Every structure is written in C-alpha cells, then in structure tokens.
Amino acid sequence: MKYKIWILFLFLCLAGSSKLLYSQVQATRISFDFYGDTIGFSRTNVANIPFNDSLTPATIKAFYCRISASAYQQVVDTILAYKAKHNPDDWVYYQLIRKTAQSMSPKAENYYRYTLYKWFLFCQSGYDATLNIIDGKLLFYVQSDEDIYDIPFFKNNGKKYICLNYHDYSYNIDFDHHVLNNVPISIKGAENKFSYKLTHLPDFGQDSYFEKDLSFNYHDINYHFKVKLNADVKKMFVNYPVADYQLYINEPLSKETYNSLIPQLKKEINSMSPKQGVDYLMHFTRYAFLYKPDLENFGREKHMFPEQTLLYENSDCADRAALFYYLVKEIYKLPMIVLVFPHHMTIAVKFDKPVGNPVIYNGNAYSLCEPTPQVEDLPLGKISSDLTTSTYHVAYVYEPGNK
C-alpha cells in the first residue's frame, strides 16, 4: 500500500515538474499571429530593455546603446524573413513592426518604450527613420518622398520625413508654439525610403472572413450579393493617412473578397454592352452603400480604397469613386480620369462614343459616371446640376496597359 502511494506521489511530482518545465519553455519564447503567419522568436534580453527615464535625446541615446548590445538580431532576422517571403508593402510591414514591438513592450505599459522599439526595429530593417521630441511627446518619423496631406513632416539635409505616430496624439500637436527637437542617432544601413503605395493585401486565412449582404435596385430589379470580407483590413488601415490618389487608388481586393464579388458582377453584366455594364456598376456603387461624409463618419478626412469601402457601412464620394474605378478597370479595362471638384470627386470613362456632355482631356472625350447618390438618379454622361459650372482638376489618369 505504501509502495502504491509512493508511486502516485512520484507521478504527481513528475507531472508537476513537466508542467513547470513546459511553462518555462513557453516563457522563453515570444510568438503572435500576423494575418495567418505565426511570428516567433526566443525571449532574450532584447525584450527587457528598460526606459523609465525622462524623455530627452540623452536618455534615448542611452536606450539605443542598451538595445544595441542585446541579442536583437534574431528578432530582426525573423521579421525580415517574413518580408522576404511575402514581399509586403511598406505599410503592411510597418504593421508587423508594430505587433513585434507590442509583443516585447506593450504600448499601454510604456508608450515611450514601445515607440523606441518600433523605431529601432524599423531602422534595423533598413529604413531611414528618426525621432523627434516636442512638448513631452515622442514622434516617430520615416523618410518618404511621397505626398501625404494630413500628417506632419519635416525636412533634414534635403530629405522629407513623415510622422508615423501622429494619430497616437489624436492628431493634435501644437507645432506653432513648440520646438521640434530631433534626436541625432545615425544607424548604419538605415537608408531605405518608406512608400505608402499599396499593391496587394496579405493572404488572409479563409476562416478570418465573414459574409456581408449587399443589395441595390437597378431598373426595378433588386440585386443581392454576399461578399466575403475581412475585419483585419479595417484594423490594418485605420490610421492610413490621406495620400496622393496614385498611391492607393489602384489597390486590389484580397483574394477571397475578389472571388466572392467580381464573378457575381461579371455574371450579371455578361449580356450587357460596355456602356450598360458600366451603368450597372455605377448604380451598384451608388446605392449598395449608405452615404456619410468623412467628418461625420471618422471625425476627419479619410480616403478609403475599394476593400475598405466594401467593409464600412458608410462612405463618401472619394471612397465610391475609388471602388467604381476599380470595378471598371478590373472588368472592362476602359480608360478613365479621376475628377476632383472643391468638395466632390467623381469618375469619367472613355467609351467608343461619348455619352452626354463629355469631358475633354488631352484630346480624348470621357463620359461622366457619377458613383455617389445625388438628388436625382443621374444617368451616364450627366453630373449634378450644382457642379456644372464648378471648377475641377484631373487628379489621375488610367490608360489600360500602363501601371
């Protein structure tokens, strides 16, 4: 009997020690999911670099010295391996930088430290990034030559640096009454420019999608679609700034969303002429979504690309113009121009023969196609009466075959 009790005791001890050993092994690794990929690396002293000092260039340099002496290379190799495998756009790669920094230094626990981790990992990934201090705030900038309209930037030695964490301060920093103090740290190999251009979305796992019902009426017939969408797209681009049209207007849909929507639309317009099909797509974009100005929807200006417009319940003229542009480009590959009025954005399409009063641009006639709901149900070739005498400029030109 005593022998059996002893065996049971020994078994329990071994089981407990196994659990302890397992938990210790688990505690020595950091891992997280990044849009279907597991990112993991050993937990070393790189995850324990302290920063509890006052915010000054000297304390930041001290942090840099400490983290530079840590075993950080394995972390950098891990995220660069993801970059080499998937070739993400810079904005998507920045989201990986954010999640990696969060896994080692949670944002809510120490915002300065979290930002320093982002900056360090970005530089070690080869990007020309820098830090500024203003009124007790730590701003993180990256070198970019592109036009971004709602984000602060500064120039240094002829290079433009755009702020990546302005949103963390609610887009509200008094640059007029406080001096921007740059932290001069030069990191070897950190020379790459950052681009806001979007060319593709990650291959999200199929189980991360949900279905959304879209419907609209066209010529007294109700059409219904079930579209697969991914909420991760909202999170990924929630802080994407207002960029130049050419940087985001050609953003494609993710594979699952594309395969759930485009074949359905192609089936419906298969027997239609190009003009009828474009008219159908115009009405789909106009009436399958609720309208709301950006100021009411987001509290600020925000341009959404096609997949975002499909995701959100409300959208404005710029969002619908981008979606309509994408659909016409994908299905018909017809030449188009993007027209921007003082408070409106729309699309004009080039057909074999123009419709209505065409817009003449570079000797070509483009027919107006209004994808945003107006007071009247505008047909092809018509524009809202309050815009007939308004000025506009051509913000973007699409020619099939040109990228």
C-alpha positions in Angstrom: 0.0 0.0 0.0 2.8 2.4 1.0 4.6 1.5 -2.2 1.5 2.4 -4.3 1.2 5.8 -2.5 4.8 6.5 -3.1 4.4 5.7 -6.9 1.4 8.0 -7.0 3.3 10.8 -5.2 6.3 10.4 -7.6 3.9 10.5 -10.6 2.3 13.7 -9.4 5.7 15.3 -8.8 6.9 14.4 -12.3 3.7 15.7 -13.8 4.0 19.0 -11.9 7.7 19.3 -12.9 6.7 18.6 -16.6 4.2 21.4 -16.5 6.7 23.7 -14.9 9.3 22.8 -17.5 6.7 23.4 -20.2 5.7 26.7 -18.8 9.3 27.7 -18.6 9.9 26.7 -22.2 6.8 28.7 -23.2 8.0 31.7 -21.3 11.3 31.7 -23.2 9.5 32.4 -26.5 7.5 35.2 -27.9 5.0 34.4 -30.6 2.0 36.0 -32.2 -0.2 35.7 -35.3 0.2 38.1 -38.1 -2.6 37.6 -40.7 -2.2 33.8 -40.7 1.5 33.6 -40.2 3.0 32.7 -36.8 5.8 35.1 -35.9 8.1 33.7 -33.2 11.5 34.2 -31.6 13.3 33.4 -28.4 12.8 35.7 -25.5 16.2 37.2 -24.7 17.4 40.3 -23.1 16.2 42.3 -26.1 12.7 42.2 -24.6 13.8 43.6 -21.3 15.5 46.9 -22.2 14.2 49.4 -19.7 13.1 53.0 -20.3 11.8 54.8 -17.3 13.8 58.0 -17.7 12.7 61.4 -18.6 12.3 62.0 -22.3 15.5 63.6 -23.6 17.9 63.0 -26.5 20.5 61.7 -23.9 18.1 59.1 -22.4 17.1 57.9 -25.9 20.7 57.5 -26.8 21.3 55.5 -23.6 18.4 53.3 -24.6 19.9 52.8 -28.0 23.2 51.8 -26.5 21.5 49.2 -24.3 19.3 47.7 -27.0 22.2 47.6 -29.5 24.2 45.5 -27.0 21.3 43.0 -26.7 20.5 39.8 -28.7 18.2 41.7 -31.0 19.4 40.2 -34.3 17.2 37.1 -34.1 14.1 39.3 -33.9 15.2 41.4 -36.9 16.0 38.2 -38.8 12.6 36.8 -38.1 10.7 39.8 -39.4 13.0 40.2 -42.4 12.3 36.6 -43.2 8.6 37.4 -43.4 9.4 40.4 -45.6 11.5 38.3 -47.9 8.8 35.6 -48.2 5.7 37.7 -48.6 7.1 41.0 -50.1 4.6 43.1 -48.2 4.0 46.8 -49.0 5.8 49.1 -46.6 2.6 49.9 -44.7 1.9 46.3 -44.1 5.4 45.7 -43.0 5.1 48.6 -40.6 2.1 46.7 -39.0 4.4 43.8 -38.4 6.9 46.1 -36.8 4.1 47.4 -34.5 3.0 43.9 -33.5 6.6 42.9 -32.8 7.2 45.9 -30.6 3.9 45.3 -28.9 4.9 41.7 -28.1 8.1 42.9 -26.3 7.0 46.2 -24.9 3.2 46.7 -24.7 2.1 50.1 -25.8 -0.3 50.6 -22.8 2.5 49.9 -20.3 5.1 52.3 -21.5 4.4 54.3 -24.7 7.8 55.8 -25.0 9.5 52.4 -24.7 7.1 50.9 -27.3 7.8 53.7 -29.7 11.6 53.3 -29.2 11.2 49.6 -30.0 9.3 50.4 -33.2 12.0 52.9 -34.3 14.9 50.6 -33.5 13.3 47.6 -35.4 12.4 49.8 -38.3 16.0 51.1 -38.6 17.4 47.6 -38.3 15.1 46.6 -41.1 16.9 49.2 -43.3 14.5 52.1 -43.2 15.7 55.7 -42.7 13.7 56.5 -39.5 14.3 59.2 -36.9 12.8 60.5 -33.6 11.7 64.0 -32.5 10.7 65.3 -29.1 8.1 68.1 -28.8 6.3 69.3 -25.7 6.9 66.0 -23.9 5.8 63.9 -26.9 7.9 61.4 -28.8 7.3 61.5 -32.5 8.5 58.7 -34.9 9.3 59.7 -38.5 10.3 57.9 -41.6 11.9 59.2 -44.8 9.5 59.4 -47.7 9.3 61.5 -50.9 5.5 61.0 -51.3 2.7 63.5 -50.8 0.8 62.9 -47.6 -1.8 65.5 -46.8 -2.9 65.2 -43.2 0.4 64.2 -41.4 3.2 66.5 -40.2 6.6 66.2 -41.8 10.0 68.0 -41.5 13.0 68.2 -43.8 16.6 67.4 -42.9 19.5 67.6 -45.3 17.1 67.8 -48.2 15.1 64.7 -47.2 11.5 64.7 -46.1 10.5 62.7 -43.0 6.8 61.9 -42.4 5.4 61.2 -38.9 4.1 57.7 -38.3 2.5 58.1 -34.9 0.7 61.4 -35.1 -2.6 59.5 -34.6 -1.4 58.4 -31.1 -1.7 62.0 -30.1 -5.2 62.4 -31.5 -3.9 64.4 -34.5 -3.4 67.3 -32.1 0.1 68.7 -31.5 0.9 72.4 -31.4 3.8 72.7 -33.8 3.4 76.5 -33.9 4.3 77.1 -30.3 6.7 74.3 -29.5 10.1 73.4 -31.0 10.7 70.1 -32.7 13.9 68.6 -31.1 15.5 66.0 -33.3 17.4 63.0 -31.7 20.5 62.7 -33.8 21.3 59.0 -33.9 22.9 57.6 -37.1 22.3 53.9 -37.7 24.4 52.1 -40.3 22.4 50.7 -43.2 19.2 52.6 -42.4 18.8 54.2 -45.7 15.6 52.9 -47.4 12.7 55.2 -48.2 9.2 54.4 -47.0 6.4 54.2 -49.5 2.7 54.5 -48.8 1.9 52.8 -52.1 -0.4 49.8 -51.9 -0.1 47.0 -54.4 -1.5 43.9 -52.7 -3.1 42.7 -49.4 -1.9 39.7 -47.3 -3.2 36.3 -48.0 -5.6 36.2 -45.0 -6.8 32.8 -43.9 -10.2 31.8 -45.2 -11.6 31.3 -41.6 -10.9 35.0 -40.9 -13.5 36.2 -43.4 -17.2 36.9 -42.8 -20.1 37.4 -45.3 -21.8 40.7 -45.8 -25.0 41.2 -47.7 -25.1 44.0 -50.4 -28.2 44.9 -52.4 -29.4 47.6 -54.7 -32.1 48.2 -57.2 -31.4 48.6 -60.9 -34.2 49.2 -63.5 -36.8 48.0 -60.9 -34.9 44.7 -60.3 -33.5 44.0 -56.8 -30.0 42.5 -56.9 -28.4 40.8 -53.9 -24.8 39.8 -53.3 -23.0 38.0 -50.5 -19.4 39.3 -50.3 -16.6 37.8 -48.2 -14.8 40.5 -46.2 -12.1 40.6 -43.5 -12.2 42.8 -40.5 -8.4 42.8 -40.3 -8.4 45.2 -43.2 -10.1 47.8 -41.1 -7.5 47.4 -38.3 -4.6 47.4 -40.7 -5.5 50.7 -42.4 -7.4 52.5 -39.6 -4.5 55.0 -39.4 -3.6 55.1 -43.1 -3.3 58.8 -44.0 -4.8 60.8 -46.8 -2.3 60.0 -49.6 -1.9 61.1 -53.2 -4.5 59.3 -55.4 -1.9 57.4 -57.4 -0.6 55.7 -54.2 -3.8 53.9 -53.2 -6.5 54.1 -55.9 -5.1 51.0 -57.7 -5.2 48.9 -54.5 -6.6 45.5 -55.5 -9.0 43.4 -53.4 -7.9 40.5 -51.3 -8.3 37.1 -53.0 -11.3 35.9 -51.0 -13.2 39.2 -51.4 -12.3 39.4 -55.1 -13.5 35.8 -55.7 -16.8 36.4 -53.9 -17.7 39.7 -55.7 -16.2 40.0 -59.2 -17.5 36.8 -60.7 -21.0 37.7 -59.4 -20.8 41.1 -61.1 -19.4 39.7 -64.3 -22.3 37.2 -64.4 -24.9 39.9 -64.1 -23.4 42.1 -66.8 -22.3 39.4 -69.1 -25.0 40.0 -71.7 -24.8 43.8 -71.5 -22.9 46.2 -73.7 -19.9 48.0 -72.1 -22.0 51.2 -71.6 -24.8 49.2 -70.0 -22.4 47.3 -67.8 -20.6 50.4 -66.6 -24.0 52.0 -65.9 -24.9 48.9 -63.8 -21.6 49.1 -61.9 -22.2 52.9 -61.4 -25.6 52.1 -59.8 -24.2 49.3 -57.7 -21.5 51.6 -56.2 -24.1 54.4 -55.8 -26.8 52.5 -54.0 -25.4 49.4 -52.3 -23.8 51.6 -49.6 -25.0 54.3 -47.2 -23.6 57.8 -47.7 -21.9 59.7 -44.9 -19.3 62.5 -45.1 -15.9 61.7 -43.6 -16.2 64.3 -40.9 -19.3 62.6 -39.5 -18.0 59.1 -40.2 -14.4 59.4 -38.8 -14.1 62.9 -37.5 -11.5 63.8 -40.1 -10.8 63.3 -43.8 -10.2 59.7 -44.8 -9.8 58.2 -48.2 -10.8 54.5 -48.4 -9.7 52.1 -51.1 -12.1 49.5 -52.6 -12.0 46.8 -49.9 -12.5 49.4 -47.2 -15.5 50.8 -48.9 -17.0 47.3 -49.1 -16.3 46.8 -45.4 -17.7 50.0 -43.9 -21.4 50.7 -43.8 -21.0 54.3 -44.8 -18.8 56.0 -47.3 -18.4 59.3 -49.2 -17.8 60.3 -52.8 -14.0 59.7 -52.8 -14.5 56.2 -51.4 -17.2 55.3 -54.0 -15.1 56.8 -56.8 -12.2 54.5 -55.9 -14.4 51.4 -55.8 -16.2 52.3 -59.1 -12.8 53.0 -60.7 -11.5 49.6 -59.5 -14.6 47.7 -60.8 -14.5 49.4 -64.3 -10.7 48.8 -64.5 -10.9 45.2 -63.4 -13.9 44.2 -65.6 -13.7 46.4 -68.7 -10.2 48.0 -68.6 -11.6 51.2 -70.1 -9.6 54.4 -70.0 -10.7 56.7 -67.1 -9.9 60.0 -65.4 -10.5 61.0 -61.8 -12.1 64.4 -61.5 -11.7 66.4 -58.2 -14.0 69.3 -57.5 -13.7 71.6 -54.5 -16.0 69.3 -52.4 -16.6 66.3 -54.7 -14.8 63.5 -56.5 -16.1 61.5 -59.5 -15.0 59.4 -62.5 -15.3 59.8 -66.2 -14.9 56.8 -68.6 -13.8 56.8 -72.2 -16.2 54.8 -74.5 -16.1 54.2 -78.2 -18.6 57.0 -78.5 -19.1 59.5 -75.6 -22.4 59.9 -73.7 -24.0 63.2 -72.7 -21.7 66.2 -72.4 -18.2 64.7 -72.4 -15.2 65.9 -70.5 -12.4 66.6 -73.0 -8.9 65.8 -71.6 -5.7 65.6 -73.7 -7.9 65.4 -76.9 -10.0 62.5 -75.6 -13.7 62.5 -74.7 -14.7 61.0 -71.4 -18.2 60.4 -70.3 -19.2 61.3 -66.7 -20.1 58.4 -64.4 -21.4 59.5 -61.0 -21.0 56.7 -58.4 -22.3 58.8 -55.5 -26.0 59.3 -54.8 -27.3 62.7 -55.8 -30.7 64.5 -55.6 -31.7 62.9 -58.9 -30.8 59.5 -60.3 -28.2 60.6 -62.8 -27.7 58.5 -66.0 -24.3 58.1 -67.8 -23.0 61.4 -69.1 -24.7 63.5 -66.5 -23.4 65.4 -63.5 -25.2 67.1 -60.6 -26.5 70.5 -61.7 -24.7 72.3 -58.9 -21.4 71.1 -60.3 -21.9 72.1 -64.0 -20.2 75.4 -63.5 -17.8 74.4 -60.8 -14.0 74.1 -61.5 -12.2 70.8 -61.2 -8.9 69.2 -61.9 -7.9 65.8 -63.2 -6.2 64.0 -60.3 -5.4 60.7 -62.0 -5.4 59.2 -65.5 -5.8 55.5 -66.2 -4.7 54.1 -69.5 -5.0 50.3 -70.0 -1.6 48.7 -70.1 0.0 51.4 -68.0 0.8 50.9 -64.4 
